[in-house]
Amino acid sequence: MRHRETNDLEESREERAQVGAAAALDLNLLRTFLAVYRTGSFTAAARLLGLSQPTVTTQIRALERQLDRELFERQARGVSPAPYADELAARIVQPLDSLAAVTGRGGSGEDRAPEPVHLAGPHEYLTRSVLPVLAPLVERGVRLRITPGLTEPLLDDLRAGRHDLVIATYRPRGRALASVPLGDEEFVLVAAPGWAGRIGGPARIAAAGPAVLHGVPLVAYAEDLPIVRRYWRHVFGRRLVWQPAVTMPDLNAVTAAVAGGAGFSVLPRYLCADELASGALVLLHEPDDPPINTAFLVQRPGASANPHVALVRDLLLEQARIL
């Protein structure tokens, strides 16, 4: 009888050890799942976790077998979460992030300085509206890695885990990214005082329409005039037929050229606010319904393991509410 009790005790210990090992394995699988969910890519998740891509693939397949559910739909570029993946991520993100905050990303419990926060967005918006707001965080030890660029490739990089936050000029579709409105930018028709005086100022445009601008050089961001064309369509209800005299893919440079007397242009109000206040630029038209564009702050779903990402995000949103 005593021999049988000893065997039962040993079997019970072995079973508990197996359960513990399985639990530890499941936790690793869930961490891997969350990394793929956030980055939208097996490759980016592997880089984030310090694993090989085949290991990440194997772990996701193992978790899918355990759950008897497909978690990700494989696409030409990365993966997108299947419906059940959203539900699973919502259930595990807070516990896993809390555990990571206690143990550290590697689980060793060592004190580590947070990684730099990788923030990307339009060059001009970052320069004029974002960096001055975030400057106080640098003194508090936050390290920033800023990348300017166009929205579409920056969102691709965000899905791949190369950025933590992206300021986008449109709301991204799909479930792989989470976005919140950051603020509206209003577009204004401007010129230097000399040109404004020659055409008769805002009153003349209000009375006679944009035809009074014929003969005034157009300064634009790009040859296809995306900003100016939108203004013409929205405000004047007609197609723009101008050819630009000067193009520069930098709105700061466009602002400087127009203020210097090169011609007229359409600019975001925030970008030329100082020039308007000083008189270096003049509003040529003040429509009741000016065109606006909403900027969005975008990140991968769930809380980041880096606490400084939350600091940057919260400060940007706080400043947006003040404005």
Rosetta silent file (secondary structure, phi, psi, omega in degrees, C-alpha in Angstrom):
SEQUENCE: MRHRETNDLEESREERAQVGAAAALDLNLLRTFLAVYRTGSFTAAARLLGLSQPTVTTQIRALERQLDRELFERQARGVSPAPYADELAARIVQPLDSLAAVTGRGGSGEDRAPEPVHLAGPHEYLTRSVLPVLAPLVERGVRLRITPGLTEPLLDDLRAGRHDLVIATYRPRGRALASVPLGDEEFVLVAAPGWAGRIGGPARIAAAGPAVLHGVPLVAYAEDLPIVRRYWRHVFGRRLVWQPAVTMPDLNAVTAAVAGGAGFSVLPRYLCADELASGALVLLHEPDDPPINTAFLVQRPGASANPHVALVRDLLLEQARIL
SCORE:     score description
SCORE:     0.000 S_00000001
   1 L     0.000  -45.638 -179.756    0.000    0.000    0.000 S_00000001
   2 H   -63.180  -35.940  178.952    2.787    2.431    0.928 S_00000001
   3 H   -62.928  -42.157  179.788    4.539    1.629   -2.353 S_00000001
   4 H   -65.246  -40.329  178.887    1.367    2.503   -4.287 S_00000001
   5 H   -62.457  -38.848  178.558    0.994    5.807   -2.378 S_00000001
   6 H   -63.770  -43.006  178.772    4.615    6.663   -3.215 S_00000001
   7 H   -63.340  -41.315  179.263    3.987    5.967   -6.909 S_00000001
   8 H   -62.817  -39.696  179.933    0.810    8.080   -6.841 S_00000001
   9 H   -65.331  -42.709  178.922    2.710   10.955   -5.231 S_00000001
  10 H   -64.960  -39.934  179.131    5.467   10.780   -7.826 S_00000001
  11 H   -65.297  -37.938  178.880    2.917   10.680  -10.653 S_00000001
  12 H   -63.850  -42.952  177.760    1.133   13.695   -9.157 S_00000001
  13 H   -62.316  -41.386 -179.447    4.409   15.638   -8.999 S_00000001
  14 H   -64.900  -40.205  178.748    5.194   14.726  -12.576 S_00000001
  15 H   -63.892  -42.088  179.264    1.747   15.824  -13.714 S_00000001
  16 H   -63.584  -38.322  178.064    2.135   19.158  -11.928 S_00000001
  17 H   -64.012  -39.940  179.275    5.545   19.647  -13.553 S_00000001
  18 H   -66.932  -39.673  177.789    4.042   18.938  -16.957 S_00000001
  19 H   -63.232  -42.699  178.808    1.206   21.390  -16.334 S_00000001
  20 H   -62.646  -42.657  178.444    3.720   24.036  -15.257 S_00000001
  21 H   -63.173  -40.530  179.768    5.853   23.449  -18.339 S_00000001
  22 H   -65.040  -40.056  179.667    2.768   23.674  -20.545 S_00000001
  23 H   -63.416  -42.969  178.751    1.726   26.918  -18.875 S_00000001
  24 H   -63.093  -40.109  178.527    5.184   28.419  -19.432 S_00000001
  25 H   -63.556  -43.409 -179.815    5.075   27.310  -23.055 S_00000001
  26 H   -61.979  -38.786  178.981    1.634   28.862  -23.525 S_00000001
  27 H   -62.560  -42.620  176.999    2.837   32.156  -22.074 S_00000001
  28 H   -63.363  -40.372  178.396    5.676   32.273  -24.595 S_00000001
  29 H   -63.609  -39.247  179.910    3.234   31.464  -27.384 S_00000001
  30 H   -68.092  -38.238  176.016    0.951   34.280  -26.264 S_00000001
  31 H   -60.988  -43.269  179.331    3.858   36.721  -26.145 S_00000001
  32 H   -64.266  -43.327  177.810    4.762   35.734  -29.693 S_00000001
  33 H   -57.216  -45.220 -177.375    1.147   36.050  -30.788 S_00000001
  34 H   -65.589  -36.422  177.487    0.923   39.559  -29.336 S_00000001
  35 H   -64.882  -42.444  178.098    4.148   40.612  -31.079 S_00000001
  36 H   -66.864  -40.699 -179.505    2.831   39.399  -34.450 S_00000001
  37 H   -60.895  -41.826 -177.089   -0.552   41.033  -33.788 S_00000001
  38 H   -74.935  -37.575 -175.510    1.077   44.377  -33.014 S_00000001
  39 H   -89.702  -21.874 -177.618    3.613   44.395  -35.829 S_00000001
  40 L    70.684   21.958 -175.581    1.496   42.742  -38.514 S_00000001
  41 L  -158.988  134.059  174.197    4.492   40.706  -39.621 S_00000001
  42 H   -65.173  -39.219 -178.734    6.238   37.478  -38.612 S_00000001
  43 H   -64.393  -47.164 -179.833    9.552   39.013  -39.627 S_00000001
  44 H   -65.781  -38.061  178.328    9.059   42.163  -37.554 S_00000001
  45 H   -64.619  -39.391  177.762    7.835   40.134  -34.579 S_00000001
  46 H   -61.932  -42.929  178.336   10.915   37.923  -34.773 S_00000001
  47 H   -63.627  -40.369 -179.209   13.150   40.988  -34.761 S_00000001
  48 H   -65.834  -38.358 -175.709   11.233   42.441  -31.812 S_00000001
  49 H   -90.867   -9.317 -176.351   11.468   39.219  -29.784 S_00000001
  50 L    73.565   30.768  179.748   15.023   38.299  -30.748 S_00000001
  51 L  -115.783  169.308  172.682   13.857   35.057  -32.380 S_00000001
  52 L   -83.124  156.330  179.145   14.209   33.589  -35.838 S_00000001
  53 H   -62.860  -41.439  177.242   11.298   33.907  -38.218 S_00000001
  54 H   -59.402  -34.608  178.128   10.832   30.103  -38.459 S_00000001
  55 H   -65.103  -43.210  178.130   10.569   29.989  -34.646 S_00000001
  56 H   -61.815  -44.609  179.509    7.854   32.640  -34.675 S_00000001
  57 H   -60.559  -44.212 -179.928    6.003   30.766  -37.428 S_00000001
  58 H   -62.599  -43.546 -178.379    6.244   27.497  -35.500 S_00000001
  59 H   -66.116  -40.213  178.232    4.983   29.087  -32.284 S_00000001
  60 H   -64.981  -41.267  178.257    2.004   30.710  -33.997 S_00000001
  61 H   -64.513  -38.072  177.761    1.084   27.421  -35.654 S_00000001
  62 H   -63.758  -42.045  179.016    1.364   25.661  -32.292 S_00000001
  63 H   -67.065  -38.688  177.181   -0.939   28.217  -30.688 S_00000001
  64 H   -62.926  -37.689  177.146   -3.408   27.899  -33.566 S_00000001
  65 H   -66.786  -42.294  179.576   -3.449   24.122  -33.055 S_00000001
  66 H   -62.148  -40.743 -177.039   -4.032   24.524  -29.312 S_00000001
  67 H   -86.573  -14.104 -175.253   -6.870   26.961  -29.877 S_00000001
  68 L    56.134   40.681 -179.874   -8.175   25.182  -32.976 S_00000001
  69 L  -141.167  145.970  170.554   -8.509   28.612  -34.579 S_00000001
  70 L   -82.208  131.721 -176.783   -6.783   30.481  -37.358 S_00000001
  71 L  -101.685  -32.484 -176.508   -5.203   33.627  -35.906 S_00000001
  72 E  -136.035  143.998  174.091   -3.682   35.329  -38.933 S_00000001
  73 E   -98.990  119.389 -177.752   -4.414   35.529  -42.622 S_00000001
  74 E   -72.892  132.385  179.654   -1.193   35.418  -44.618 S_00000001
  75 L  -125.233  175.145 -178.966   -0.882   38.198  -47.186 S_00000001
  76 L   -61.658  -36.636  178.568    1.684   39.264  -49.754 S_00000001
  77 L  -124.298   98.365  177.435    3.096   41.780  -47.264 S_00000001
  78 L    80.015 -156.927 -178.327    2.810   40.615  -43.673 S_00000001
  79 E  -135.702  157.870  172.939   -0.312   39.215  -42.050 S_00000001
  80 E  -120.959  145.499 -176.704   -3.698   40.549  -40.945 S_00000001
  81 E   -70.194  135.913  170.774   -5.480   39.319  -37.801 S_00000001
  82 L   -72.811  163.225 -175.585   -8.357   36.888  -38.220 S_00000001
  83 H   -52.629  -40.768 -177.772  -11.536   37.790  -36.275 S_00000001
  84 H   -67.895  -25.404 -178.722  -10.657   35.603  -33.276 S_00000001
  85 H   -63.799  -36.755  177.933   -7.232   37.271  -32.995 S_00000001
  86 H   -62.387  -43.107  179.492   -8.839   40.589  -32.050 S_00000001
  87 H   -64.437  -43.795  179.984  -10.755   38.890  -29.242 S_00000001
  88 H   -64.534  -43.841  179.914   -7.661   37.053  -27.992 S_00000001
  89 H   -60.908  -41.327  179.875   -5.514   40.205  -28.094 S_00000001
  90 H   -62.463  -32.457 -178.183   -8.111   42.142  -26.095 S_00000001
  91 H   -78.159  -31.430 -170.532   -8.058   39.444  -23.390 S_00000001
  92 H  -106.526  -14.900 -170.923   -4.299   39.086  -23.002 S_00000001
  93 H   -61.741  -45.302 -177.123   -2.792   42.493  -23.782 S_00000001
  94 H   -67.180  -48.296  178.538   -3.190   44.024  -20.319 S_00000001
  95 H   -59.717  -41.654 -178.542   -1.947   40.988  -18.313 S_00000001
  96 H   -69.900  -39.804  178.101    1.045   40.456  -20.589 S_00000001
  97 H   -67.085  -36.812  177.175    1.989   44.141  -20.645 S_00000001
  98 H   -65.094  -40.962  178.326    1.682   44.302  -16.850 S_00000001
  99 H   -65.047  -40.400  178.991    3.906   41.251  -16.546 S_00000001
 100 H   -64.734  -35.867  179.545    6.439   42.782  -18.951 S_00000001
 101 H   -66.037  -31.003 -179.804    6.491   45.970  -16.905 S_00000001
 102 H   -80.853  -43.719 -172.405    7.388   43.966  -13.784 S_00000001
 103 H   -94.119  -16.319 -172.503    9.883   41.549  -15.271 S_00000001
 104 L    88.431  161.698 -174.560   11.330   43.623  -18.117 S_00000001
 105 L   -62.640  -31.799  179.914   11.116   42.676  -21.784 S_00000001
 106 L   -92.496   -1.601  178.137   13.520   39.833  -21.366 S_00000001
 107 L    76.651   14.048 -175.492   11.933   38.620  -18.147 S_00000001
 108 L   -92.945  -13.796 -179.267   15.156   39.001  -16.171 S_00000001
 109 L    79.903    2.578 -179.754   13.891   41.672  -13.761 S_00000001
 110 L   -75.848  148.159  174.987   16.888   43.913  -14.458 S_00000001
 111 L   -75.013  127.297  179.459   16.389   47.677  -14.527 S_00000001
 112 L  -132.895  144.823  173.465   16.718   48.899  -18.055 S_00000001
 113 L   -71.231  135.875  178.839   16.343   52.308  -19.631 S_00000001
 114 L   -57.413  150.553  177.581   13.337   52.321  -21.963 S_00000001
 115 L   -65.797  160.026  173.637   14.042   52.042  -25.668 S_00000001
 116 L   -60.857  152.082  175.220   13.818   55.180  -27.832 S_00000001
 117 E   -92.394  122.564 -179.026   10.370   56.121  -29.069 S_00000001
 118 E   -96.134  111.347 -176.385   10.187   55.926  -32.858 S_00000001
 119 E  -119.814  135.974 -178.294    7.796   58.596  -34.132 S_00000001
 120 E  -135.804  157.895  178.652    7.100   59.344  -37.792 S_00000001
 121 E   170.982 -172.112  178.287    4.920   61.716  -39.773 S_00000001
 122 L   -62.686  137.615 -175.014    4.867   64.603  -42.266 S_00000001
 123 H   -54.184  -49.505 -174.689    8.088   66.619  -42.161 S_00000001
 124 H   -68.033  -40.557 -179.355    6.437   70.013  -41.724 S_00000001
 125 H   -66.223  -41.025  176.682    3.962   68.881  -39.077 S_00000001
 126 H   -61.442  -43.641 -175.235    6.722   67.225  -37.078 S_00000001
 127 H   -67.710  -48.763 -172.220    8.898   70.325  -37.318 S_00000001
 128 H   -86.843  -37.616 -169.391    6.330   72.984  -36.467 S_00000001
 129 H  -109.026  -24.832 -172.085    3.733   71.225  -34.306 S_00000001
 130 H  -100.929  -53.451 -175.192    5.240   68.112  -32.753 S_00000001
 131 H   -60.256  -39.823  176.268    8.879   68.609  -31.787 S_00000001
 132 H   -62.061  -33.585  179.146    8.258   71.813  -29.784 S_00000001
 133 H   -69.343  -38.474 -174.483    5.545   69.975  -27.809 S_00000001
 134 H   -85.515   -8.974 -176.714    7.751   66.961  -27.066 S_00000001
 135 H   -52.496  -41.569 -179.598   10.858   68.949  -26.101 S_00000001
 136 H   -62.329  -25.869  179.742   10.102   68.790  -22.321 S_00000001
 137 H   -69.190  -28.897 -179.747   10.065   64.973  -22.452 S_00000001
 138 H   -62.322  -40.305  178.577   13.689   64.910  -23.598 S_00000001
 139 H   -64.767  -25.116  179.427   14.734   66.531  -20.324 S_00000001
 140 L   -87.450    5.814  175.183   12.852   63.756  -18.524 S_00000001
 141 L    99.582    2.430  178.415   14.967   61.112  -20.235 S_00000001
 142 L   -76.905  127.751  176.558   12.750   60.238  -23.194 S_00000001
 143 L   -99.644  132.792 -176.056   14.792   59.437  -26.292 S_00000001
 144 E  -116.573  139.292  172.736   13.149   60.216  -29.629 S_00000001
 145 E  -123.772  106.512 -171.192   13.862   58.861  -33.090 S_00000001
 146 E  -101.091  131.937  178.708   11.989   61.014  -35.610 S_00000001
 147 E  -127.342  115.622  174.804   11.350   59.930  -39.199 S_00000001
 148 E   -83.778  153.630  177.471    9.687   62.259  -41.733 S_00000001
 149 L   168.851 -176.869  178.335    7.866   60.839  -44.703 S_00000001
 150 L   -84.987  153.391 -170.298    4.618   60.189  -46.545 S_00000001
 151 H   -61.111  -47.868 -172.323    1.751   58.495  -44.747 S_00000001
 152 H   -60.535  -52.614  178.355    1.403   55.274  -46.740 S_00000001
 153 H   -65.941  -30.713  178.017    5.007   53.999  -46.459 S_00000001
 154 H   -66.757  -37.544  176.904    5.176   55.155  -42.825 S_00000001
 155 H   -67.290  -36.296  175.448    2.087   53.074  -41.996 S_00000001
 156 H   -61.542  -42.098  178.479    3.690   50.073  -43.704 S_00000001
 157 H   -66.899  -34.656  177.168    6.745   50.577  -41.492 S_00000001
 158 H   -64.336  -44.346  178.209    4.491   50.876  -38.426 S_00000001
 159 H   -61.602  -33.187 -178.753    2.846   47.545  -39.219 S_00000001
 160 L   -83.621   -0.185  176.654    6.321   46.028  -39.581 S_00000001
 161 L    87.021   12.200 -178.784    7.365   47.303  -36.145 S_00000001
 162 L   -84.580  -18.620  176.677    9.815   49.989  -37.319 S_00000001
 163 L  -127.202  157.039  172.981    7.861   52.820  -35.652 S_00000001
 164 L   -94.897  -38.207 -178.058    5.925   53.127  -32.403 S_00000001
 165 E  -138.732  142.782  175.629    3.696   56.031  -33.449 S_00000001
 166 E  -132.207  133.160  170.279    2.828   57.580  -36.796 S_00000001
 167 E   -92.019  114.787 -172.804    1.054   60.854  -37.476 S_00000001
 168 E  -109.412  150.542  178.444   -1.017   60.081  -40.576 S_00000001
 169 L   -87.556   -0.164  173.321   -2.848   62.382  -42.963 S_00000001
 170 L  -151.910  160.273 -179.977   -5.738   59.887  -43.186 S_00000001
 171 L   -79.090  123.112  179.788   -7.280   57.199  -40.962 S_00000001
 172 L   -70.141  146.187  178.502   -5.864   53.774  -41.854 S_00000001
 173 L   -87.320  163.337  175.417   -8.333   51.029  -42.670 S_00000001
 174 L    91.145  175.579 -175.735   -8.448   47.580  -41.126 S_00000001
 175 L   -98.700   -5.224 -173.913   -7.931   46.192  -37.634 S_00000001
 176 L   -74.879  -17.540 -178.703   -4.145   45.972  -37.639 S_00000001
 177 L  -131.428  145.126  177.015   -3.704   49.608  -36.552 S_00000001
 178 E  -108.532  137.614 -177.340   -5.465   51.784  -33.990 S_00000001
 179 E  -136.849  153.727  177.088   -5.933   55.509  -34.649 S_00000001
 180 E  -140.646  138.606  179.588   -7.319   58.558  -32.882 S_00000001
 181 E   -59.896  135.586 -178.807   -7.901   62.050  -34.349 S_00000001
 182 E  -104.871  -30.408  179.398   -5.068   64.395  -33.436 S_00000001
 183 E   163.681  163.363  178.446   -6.293   67.658  -34.925 S_00000001
 184 E  -103.777  139.242  172.628   -7.521   69.479  -38.003 S_00000001
 185 E  -111.613  129.325 -179.711   -5.346   71.578  -40.265 S_00000001
 186 E   -95.486  140.335  179.409   -7.026   74.361  -42.231 S_00000001
 187 E  -100.873  137.918 -175.428   -5.759   75.326  -45.678 S_00000001
 188 E  -129.922  148.179  177.835   -5.455   79.000  -46.648 S_00000001
 189 E   -93.811  121.322 -171.102   -4.827   80.889  -49.883 S_00000001
 190 E  -137.433  160.371  172.442   -1.905   83.280  -49.377 S_00000001
 191 E  -157.512  169.013  174.179    0.545   85.600  -51.092 S_00000001
 192 L   -71.199  157.653 -177.652    3.042   88.296  -50.151 S_00000001
 193 H   -55.140  -35.674 -178.994    1.610   91.802  -49.583 S_00000001
 194 H   -60.442  -47.991  178.886    2.933   93.046  -52.932 S_00000001
 195 H   -68.142  -38.282  179.134    0.964   90.501  -54.953 S_00000001
 196 H   -60.172  -40.858  178.993   -2.090   90.896  -52.720 S_00000001
 197 H   -67.063  -37.705 -177.461   -2.118   94.621  -53.427 S_00000001
 198 H   -67.149  -30.967 -179.074   -1.723   94.155  -57.188 S_00000001
 199 H   -94.016   -4.921  178.333   -4.788   91.902  -57.459 S_00000001
 200 L    97.253    5.874  173.779   -6.954   94.013  -55.155 S_00000001
 201 H    76.376 -173.236 -176.768   -6.802   91.841  -52.032 S_00000001
 202 H   -59.707  -34.280 -177.914   -9.372   89.443  -50.580 S_00000001
 203 H   -62.061  -37.693 -179.105  -12.325   91.663  -51.469 S_00000001
 204 H   -67.706  -43.144  178.885  -11.562   91.380  -55.199 S_00000001
 205 H   -65.580  -39.444  179.393  -11.330   87.547  -55.080 S_00000001
 206 H   -61.850  -34.507 -177.373  -14.538   87.385  -53.038 S_00000001
 207 H   -85.227  -41.577 -171.086  -16.319   89.457  -55.675 S_00000001
 208 H  -108.243  -11.039  179.440  -14.792   88.206  -58.923 S_00000001
 209 L    88.576 -176.102 -173.075  -13.513   84.721  -58.049 S_00000001
 210 H   -71.195   -7.371 -179.482  -10.120   83.116  -58.637 S_00000001
 211 H   -62.224  -23.664 -179.739   -9.778   84.497  -62.185 S_00000001
 212 H   -67.680  -12.997  179.808   -8.177   87.621  -60.699 S_00000001
 213 H   -84.587   -8.919  178.211   -5.147   85.473  -59.874 S_00000001
 214 L   -59.239  131.312 -175.343   -4.322   84.875  -63.541 S_00000001
 215 L    98.561  -12.547  176.233   -0.872   86.258  -64.158 S_00000001
 216 L   -93.584  126.890 -179.643    0.268   85.610  -60.579 S_00000001
 217 L   -62.101  143.461  177.975    2.858   82.778  -60.396 S_00000001
 218 E  -101.862  128.916  175.745    1.788   79.663  -58.508 S_00000001
 219 E  -108.592  128.409 -171.313    4.196   78.083  -56.022 S_00000001
 220 E  -138.458  163.551  179.674    3.340   74.478  -55.181 S_00000001
 221 L   -74.115  -36.580 -175.889    4.421   71.390  -53.279 S_00000001
 222 L  -150.016  161.600 -176.224    4.269   69.098  -56.327 S_00000001
 223 L   -61.469  -34.195 -178.388    3.683   69.203  -60.054 S_00000001
 224 L   -84.875    1.598  170.588    0.202   67.642  -59.746 S_00000001
 225 L    54.165   51.091 -174.943   -0.837   70.360  -57.225 S_00000001
 226 H   -61.333  -40.798 -177.123   -2.677   68.122  -54.727 S_00000001
 227 H   -73.475  -45.794 -177.200   -3.192   70.816  -52.082 S_00000001
 228 H   -68.052  -41.178  178.985   -4.088   73.656  -54.451 S_00000001
 229 H   -60.023  -41.696  179.802   -6.396   71.483  -56.566 S_00000001
 230 H   -63.543  -41.306  179.128   -8.302   70.424  -53.448 S_00000001
 231 H   -61.436  -47.065 -178.356   -8.717   74.060  -52.367 S_00000001
 232 H   -60.142  -44.183 -178.483  -10.032   75.078  -55.808 S_00000001
 233 H   -66.449  -43.024 -175.138  -12.509   72.200  -55.902 S_00000001
 234 H   -74.704  -42.880 -172.845  -13.734   72.712  -52.330 S_00000001
 235 H   -90.028  -46.346 -174.259  -13.883   76.529  -52.223 S_00000001
 236 H   -97.736  -13.323  177.977  -14.464   77.629  -55.807 S_00000001
 237 L    66.799   31.872 -179.889  -16.209   74.502  -57.083 S_00000001
 238 L  -145.320  166.646 -177.816  -14.142   74.345  -60.228 S_00000001
 239 L   -82.635  139.305  178.147  -11.177   72.572  -61.763 S_00000001
 240 L   -82.295  131.982 -177.931   -7.738   74.124  -61.402 S_00000001
 241 L  -118.825    9.015 -178.352   -5.994   74.803  -64.723 S_00000001
 242 L   -72.243  149.824  166.267   -2.813   76.536  -63.488 S_00000001
 243 L  -104.629  131.804 -177.950    0.702   75.373  -64.248 S_00000001
 244 L   -69.693  142.105  173.537    3.055   75.931  -61.304 S_00000001
 245 L   -82.615  -33.146 -178.931    5.913   78.385  -61.716 S_00000001
 246 E  -138.895  133.934  171.692    7.854   76.811  -58.834 S_00000001
 247 E  -126.162  139.556  177.411    7.548   73.374  -57.210 S_00000001
 248 L  -148.045  124.801 -178.822    9.327   72.213  -54.062 S_00000001
 249 L   -78.733   49.250  179.934    8.484   69.045  -52.088 S_00000001
 250 L  -155.654  110.561 -175.453    8.835   70.925  -48.802 S_00000001
 251 H   -67.535  -26.340  173.201    6.028   73.135  -47.526 S_00000001
 252 H   -62.271  -41.334  178.303    8.447   75.123  -45.368 S_00000001
 253 H   -68.412  -38.251  176.433   10.289   76.055  -48.559 S_00000001
 254 H   -60.883  -43.994  178.434    7.010   76.890  -50.311 S_00000001
 255 H   -58.786  -46.293 -179.265    6.123   79.193  -47.404 S_00000001
 256 H   -63.418  -40.732 -178.544    9.489   80.949  -47.617 S_00000001
 257 H   -66.408  -42.525 -179.781    9.228   81.373  -51.388 S_00000001
 258 H   -66.744  -42.959  177.911    5.722   82.839  -51.227 S_00000001
 259 H   -62.560  -29.128  178.827    6.699   85.173  -48.368 S_00000001
 260 L   -79.501   -6.077  176.436    9.656   86.264  -50.500 S_00000001
 261 L   102.805   14.880 -177.015    7.326   87.318  -53.313 S_00000001
 262 L   -72.862  -20.634 -178.432    7.523   84.331  -55.680 S_00000001
 263 L   154.795 -149.973  178.853    3.744   84.137  -56.110 S_00000001
 264 E  -116.090  164.680  176.633    0.705   82.633  -54.391 S_00000001
 265 E  -161.646  175.283  172.053    0.024   79.214  -52.875 S_00000001
 266 E  -115.293  126.878 -174.362   -2.255   77.211  -50.595 S_00000001
 267 E  -133.795  155.531  169.122   -0.715   76.268  -47.251 S_00000001
 268 E   -64.246  136.820 -176.391   -1.751   74.741  -43.920 S_00000001
 269 H   -59.881  -39.551 -177.717   -2.589   77.635  -41.590 S_00000001
 270 H   -60.394  -28.658 -174.505   -0.394   76.278  -38.779 S_00000001
 271 H   -77.379  -27.716 -176.932    2.599   76.384  -41.101 S_00000001
 272 H  -117.497   18.262 -177.459    2.275   80.042  -42.023 S_00000001
 273 H   -59.990  -42.522 -179.332    0.683   81.404  -38.825 S_00000001
 274 H   -64.908  -41.734 -179.557    3.788   83.403  -37.893 S_00000001
 275 H   -67.392  -36.332  176.143    4.070   84.918  -41.368 S_00000001
 276 H   -66.576  -40.612 -179.384    0.379   85.870  -41.337 S_00000001
 277 H   -67.077  -35.679 -177.640    0.751   87.453  -37.901 S_00000001
 278 H   -83.772  -14.165 -176.811    3.817   89.456  -38.943 S_00000001
 279 L    92.035    0.897  177.939    2.345   90.577  -42.262 S_00000001
 280 L   -67.437  -26.678  174.494    4.892   88.704  -44.368 S_00000001
 281 L  -126.388  152.849 -179.678    1.923   86.816  -45.881 S_00000001
 282 E  -127.102  137.735  173.035   -1.633   87.979  -46.544 S_00000001
 283 E   -69.067  127.566  178.474   -4.822   85.926  -46.735 S_00000001
 284 L   -91.128  -16.550 -177.429   -6.217   86.226  -50.255 S_00000001
 285 L  -157.812  143.192  178.287   -9.579   84.643  -49.436 S_00000001
 286 L  -129.938   78.464 -177.834  -11.559   83.825  -46.294 S_00000001
 287 L   -70.287  154.519  177.676  -14.284   81.312  -47.233 S_00000001
 288 L   -65.996  -30.327 -177.593  -17.002   80.357  -44.760 S_00000001
 289 L  -126.917   79.821  179.990  -16.096   76.690  -45.215 S_00000001
 290 L   -71.547  152.586  176.166  -12.336   76.340  -45.740 S_00000001
 291 L   -69.929  140.973  177.130  -10.942   72.897  -46.593 S_00000001
 292 E  -129.436  159.794  174.943   -9.466   71.010  -43.654 S_00000001
 293 E  -133.094  131.849 -178.549   -7.510   67.809  -43.252 S_00000001
 294 E   -92.682  129.100  174.039   -7.591   65.693  -40.094 S_00000001
 295 E   -92.334  143.825 -179.131   -4.344   64.265  -38.760 S_00000001
 296 E  -121.847  140.489  173.048   -4.481   60.924  -36.920 S_00000001
 297 E   -95.278  120.045 -169.649   -2.145   59.483  -34.310 S_00000001
 298 E  -120.034  139.943  173.403   -1.687   55.821  -35.207 S_00000001
 299 E  -149.598  169.455  174.641   -0.136   52.891  -33.360 S_00000001
 300 L   -71.731  150.117 -175.234   -0.396   49.138  -33.224 S_00000001
 301 L   -61.224  149.591  178.157   -3.261   47.900  -31.012 S_00000001
 302 L    88.259  165.041 -179.874   -2.653   47.467  -27.300 S_00000001
 303 L   -76.256  141.728  177.176   -0.298   49.141  -24.897 S_00000001
 304 L   -75.985  148.225  174.914    3.386   49.270  -25.798 S_00000001
 305 L   -69.926  -15.734  178.351    5.896   47.553  -23.534 S_00000001
 306 L   -91.514  112.131 -176.541    7.869   50.805  -23.656 S_00000001
 307 H   -64.843  -21.707 -179.474    6.329   53.231  -21.115 S_00000001
 308 H   -72.452  -21.882  174.954    7.798   56.226  -22.925 S_00000001
 309 H   -62.927  -41.994  178.471    5.549   55.543  -25.925 S_00000001
 310 H   -65.226  -36.552  178.034    2.559   56.271  -23.701 S_00000001
 311 H   -61.813  -46.190  179.798    4.205   59.487  -22.475 S_00000001
 312 H   -64.194  -47.551 -178.366    4.679   60.746  -26.032 S_00000001
 313 H   -60.324  -48.121 -176.063    1.194   59.692  -27.104 S_00000001
 314 H   -65.252  -37.679 -179.813   -0.553   61.237  -24.101 S_00000001
 315 H   -67.516  -40.909  178.315    1.322   64.542  -24.416 S_00000001
 316 H   -63.552  -41.810  179.506    0.451   64.863  -28.110 S_00000001
 317 H   -69.561  -37.028  177.083   -3.219   64.145  -27.417 S_00000001
 318 H   -63.034  -43.690  179.125   -3.264   66.542  -24.485 S_00000001
 319 H   -65.125  -37.255  178.629   -1.813   69.315  -26.619 S_00000001
 320 H   -63.548  -37.513  177.818   -4.353   68.547  -29.357 S_00000001
 321 H   -67.073  -37.868  179.280   -7.201   68.980  -26.853 S_00000001
 322 H   -63.829  -42.799 -179.047   -5.786   72.344  -25.704 S_00000001
 323 L   -73.547    0.000    0.000   -5.581   73.610  -29.266 S_00000001
